[in-house]
Amino acid sequence: MRQLLTDWKNKHTIVSLFCDENDQDRVKIKKKYKVLFLCVIVCAGIMWGKWQIDEYRKNLKLYNAIESGDAASGIEAVEEGAGKDSFNSFLLVMESLSGKDDRNPVYADTILRNDNEIAGYLIQSGANPNYKDKDGISLLMLAAKMGNLDFCKLLIENGADPGYKRKGASALDYAITSEDITDAEKQQQLAEYLYKAGVPVTTVTKRFLKRGYGFEGEVSKSWEKMTQWAIEKGIVEEADLSQKQQYFYKIAAGENIDLKELQKKYDVRDLYHVSGENIAMTAAKNGHIEMLKWAAAKGASLKEEDVHGDNILVLAAGTDNLETLEYLIEKLKPSGEEIYDCICEAMECAPQSTILYLAKQIDAFSDKSAVESTETILNVAAEYRRMDLVRYLTEKGMKPDGVTLEYAVYNSDMEMAEYILEQGVGVDQTESYGGGSRSQSALAIAIQKGDLEMTEFLQEKGAKSRDAKEALENSESKRIREICSKIQW
């Protein structure tokens, strides 16, 4: 019995020892697996963090490029893998039309830039052409509102839906009511393209045209031209307009009006269009001198502004009817500063004859101009890409300078930049603004804009200014740095 008990104890002890050793091995294995698992987690976390940082850097490069207008860096960022439909970070946010957060790079470039170089590259690289912001405004609607015909074409060619409507309104409605488009001819061309591309005419379109204003009270600067276009297309009829609207439309179109009947129905002094124009302003804007004189004689004010802040002289400057301008200058006797301001406001689309007539009133071609300003008429013309005026004014003896070249480069206007350099302006020439500040050099601006063609052109012309070197140090574009590597600073 004692032997059996001894044997049982020995056996139990052996089993216990065996089990203890097995358990210890298992614990060791588990520890090894735990360590290995933790290593994998840590490595994965490091790799994920590195990937996130890399993604953030690429998207930050695109974000900064759009914000600064650096096309070369923006395109490089897309090539390096930046998001095409989102900046992919809660830190990288821009604002939509209504001020809400938006992270779409195409939308951001469309709202900030007129050339849409980065946005165009994104769309051609596969970005969604049908993106909509939080309010449901599509890229096509946004481009139409900004008056960018070329980008509208690109969007539709790459799959943007022309039939999309937001709250019953189409991209056509954004085009015809936009306050952002200042050139009537361009606005008509945009509306015509969208109309032919299948963007629908809606009940909203007709309502906007009938009442004269659109989204949130926006009134097109070319409301009468857009109304005329819509009537020609049969979208609305003249009879659809309110009685007041009809009178203003007839004045704008130069149609005959029963003036006695008009006076019976309305006090001419209180007759205003929704744009803020009185009948004298509408007559002046469309070059109808007899109607202008009649309205002024009946008490219509010549000293008011429309909802866009334009006075009657600025409105008249949009026409080539010099008789209208002569009459207004005689009646209003504007100061030299007022005429200069009028030239600046009207420069974008006013006829050359009008600009030159106004410039002569203040002796703008002389060193003894009636206006003291850092901006000559020549430089204002360069700012608004008026090559016709730049060429005419230089031929008449006005001398371009570093600021003239600065505007040409900023607008990526190669023809103008070449012409200005041919007139003897130094490729690195800058001008003093007073107070110790100076204009930027042409090369510095080209580098900041990421304009590869202009940067290479200026480099070949020998540009090597100090501020350009500083701009290069801040540039994120590899191509720009490669071009500038040939410069002997």
HELIX and SHEET records of a PDB file:
HELIX    1   1 ARG A    2  SER A   68  1                                  67    
HELIX    2   2 ALA A   71  GLU A   79  1                                   9    
HELIX    3   3 PRO A  105  LEU A  112  1                                   8    
HELIX    4   4 GLU A  117  GLN A  124  1                                   8    
HELIX    5   5 LEU A  139  MET A  146  1                                   8    
HELIX    6   6 LEU A  149  GLU A  157  1                                   9    
HELIX    7   7 ALA A  171  THR A  177  1                                   7    
HELIX    8   8 ALA A  184  LYS A  196  1                                  13    
HELIX    9   9 THR A  203  ARG A  211  1                                   9    
HELIX   10  10 PHE A  215  GLY A  217  5                                   3    
HELIX   11  11 TRP A  223  GLU A  232  1                                  10    
HELIX   12  12 GLU A  238  ASP A  240  5                                   3    
HELIX   13  13 GLN A  243  ALA A  253  1                                  11    
HELIX   14  14 LEU A  259  LYS A  265  1                                   7    
HELIX   15  15 VAL A  268  ASP A  270  5                                   3    
HELIX   16  16 ILE A  279  LYS A  285  1                                   7    
HELIX   17  17 ILE A  289  ALA A  297  1                                   9    
HELIX   18  18 ILE A  312  ALA A  316  1                                   5    
HELIX   19  19 LEU A  322  LEU A  332  1                                  11    
HELIX   20  20 GLY A  336  ALA A  346  1                                  11    
HELIX   21  21 GLN A  352  GLN A  361  1                                  10    
HELIX   22  22 ILE A  377  GLU A  383  1                                   7    
HELIX   23  23 MET A  387  GLU A  395  1                                   9    
HELIX   24  24 GLY A  402  TYR A  410  1                                   9    
HELIX   25  25 MET A  414  GLU A  422  1                                   9    
HELIX   26  26 ALA A  442  LYS A  449  1                                   8    
HELIX   27  27 LEU A  452  GLU A  460  1                                   9    
HELIX   28  28 ARG A  466  ASN A  474  1                                   9    
HELIX   29  29 LYS A  478  CYS A  484  1                                   7    
SHEET    1   A 2 MET A  94  GLU A  95  0                                        
SHEET    2   A 2 ASP A 101  ASP A 102 -1                                        
SHEET    1   B 2 SER A 432  GLY A 434  0                                        
SHEET    2   B 2 SER A 437  ARG A 438 -1                                        
END                                                                             
